[in-house]
């Protein structure tokens, strides 16, 4: 009996959902669109918007639109959406719920289980938060797999000869690099490293800062306080970044950006690729540092690598390819869409778990070392927080390891155990993953043995237990970030809250809701024509180059805004431009 | 208690590539989703004998413990000319290595 499990790539900027049908991987689309922007918003009527429409409204209503929520996963924080506070888990759940609906509509059946990908370098707390988001969305997360691993799975096509791959995954908000060995049907991750807060968003931010500086110098105006101007600057920066992938220069023009001392401020500046690449050089350097750490973790050098796989939207940055070519001496692979291959890998893993015959076994590792602290020597002196690693980085999952500790004074009845993640010999320089207390120990001399067991499951989530050796007294916990802990009651409340937000949208697979139709009643022929044009343009999305798609998205956005504002005159020019592109594409 | 060689079903003289192939075959037939304990056992076995260095460690520390001082006495504590046979030499070497700091001959922390 095969069970339907979907594969989800829950990205910082974009998300996708895929499934394996009759041995074939298919990325599911929503009215022709395979990519769902990871944007969540609330519209004028208090309805929830997810994806393209939320992304479009970000320009006009940044205060009721959320982007890049993945960057906050695992933190104890809230975001404000139209005056309401939401946890990052809840916002992610809204995106997951939308993906679930897309899958149900596309497959014509209910979906309740998913494999969700996470960055390899996601911490325990971030993984836990992702799992909670799934639960809030009504999805049982049967497995979380690492994004670069998923990409390697998608690229694996029963090669018989052993191949060593380097997966370089630079997304919107996270960077991962993994060394993967593929041999005899086993996809085996040898090492992983990365950075949880490094990605295309940082590139945007550099351009944004550059534009703000330019405005400050030219007009003496600080645009950062004006949320609408900022939303336009953010979008302009993104567009400039996309242009610079293909062109040596990008022109940034934003007329009537804001008012200053009663006169309008126009942004007009040219950015060269060279200047841009200097801006982001330290980010790229950081990815190569991580790459070298991963190679070292796999006990390899660049010469040992047979293939490079590029994943994520940000790998379009030309200097990344150049530097990889310098380092490895050959071109990376690019047969699969770097933005879809993670979802495809998730679907393959989902099919394996669901019982479909897939001829691959996945062996993954933890990118982190986990341990505790004890009294010991540090730099030749006694130090109470000496780090004692228990599970070492790049160990194969699942793994269980124990270590014995002794109480330090007579009659000690309580032991506080803190679990850290990291490699620094001073435990306090590592990340605290969680802590717990063992009480009621025997009243005996110092030296009472306590066995501490750390276990990492296949999802990379940490379980900890401690036992007094003599009596068997035991205490166990699943480490959650104590701050962002979601108790099951809170989870239920969040689930209800998100479900009610969706209101009528979410009633099951029979609801045909392929396109989030505009509900406005305005029936001016120009608006009807524009809507048709938009639909036509969107149906061509997966056949066009990234550059054309970007142009089309911008025009659609302008049109949508005009439709929303009932601005008939404003429709003329973008309509014409979009029609031209479509004509050109179809001829 | 099975030895790593028995778990991976290889002979005691197996080289790196034979062990590697046996390991992959075992993983293929026992994916981590199916039986985690079995999978862990295979991983541990592979860690113990996957390369020359780990095999030396395994040979040294999983054989019966040898008493270095006793062997030393046995070898040199007589008035006989200082001559030991091959087996004695190996035992002595093994026990000697065991006596010195573990970390100095191995880079990897001990895997269980």
Boltz contact constraints between the chains, C-beta under 6 A:
constraints:
  - contact:
      token1: [A, 183]
      token2: [B, 24]
      max_distance: 6.0
  - contact:
      token1: [A, 184]
      token2: [B, 24]
      max_distance: 6.0
  - contact:
      token1: [A, 185]
      token2: [B, 28]
      max_distance: 6.0
  - contact:
      token1: [A, 186]
      token2: [B, 24]
      max_distance: 6.0
  - contact:
      token1: [A, 186]
      token2: [B, 27]
      max_distance: 6.0
  - contact:
      token1: [A, 186]
      token2: [B, 28]
      max_distance: 6.0
  - contact:
      token1: [A, 361]
      token2: [B, 27]
      max_distance: 6.0
  - contact:
      token1: [A, 361]
      token2: [B, 28]
      max_distance: 6.0
  - contact:
      token1: [A, 361]
      token2: [B, 31]
      max_distance: 6.0
  - contact:
      token1: [A, 396]
      token2: [B, 43]
      max_distance: 6.0
  - contact:
      token1: [A, 398]
      token2: [B, 36]
      max_distance: 6.0
  - contact:
      token1: [A, 458]
      token2: [B, 32]
      max_distance: 6.0
